[in-house]
Amino acid sequence: MSTYFPKGQEIQRKWFLVDATGIPVGRLSSAVAEVLSGKRKPTWTPFLDTGDHVVVINAAKAVFTGKKMDQKVYHRVPNTQPGSIKSVRAKVMHQTFPARIIESAVKGMLPKGPLGRQMYRKLKVYEGANHQQTAQQPETLKIDA
């Protein structure tokens, strides 16, 4: 008996809406990464993108547990020059670009390479309650805090 692999036309993609209000960033991003990769579906395959689209709203209201808000540091390298690393504390990042916190956490939990980049493109994160995906009629996804 051979293993079943879904074909491209057989993969059904849904849209989910997640409200990040009061949910810790780690729990939120692990649940979102699971939906993006399709691990909640019975047709999940490690080398195929069988996941769904996810819209995260109220990213500015997501919380950190413990002392992460004061101690966690985000690093980025804007160009390839040696010593050009830029570091920003989580508190400053939360005040200026709260959507980037969730985006970077989810991106780190997805597979590396072309498959992970394809999954990451199905994520939309918004700071407030308004989003542009109302035409897709997303279902509400409940994540326990």
Sequence and secondary structure as in RCSB ss.txt:
>XXXX:A:sequence
MSTYFPKGQEIQRKWFLVDATGIPVGRLSSAVAEVLSGKRKPTWTPFLDTGDHVVVINAAKAVFTGKKMDQKVYH
RVPNTQPGSIKSVRAKVMHQTFPARIIESAVKGMLPKGPLGRQMYRKLKVYEGANHQQTAQQPETLKIDA
>XXXX:A:secstr
       TTT    EEEEE TT BHHHHHHHHHHHHHTTTSTT  TTS    EEEEE GGG B  TTHHHH EEE
E SSSSTT  EEEEHHHHHHH HHHHHHHHHHHHS SSHHHHHHHTTEEE SSS  S GGG  EE     
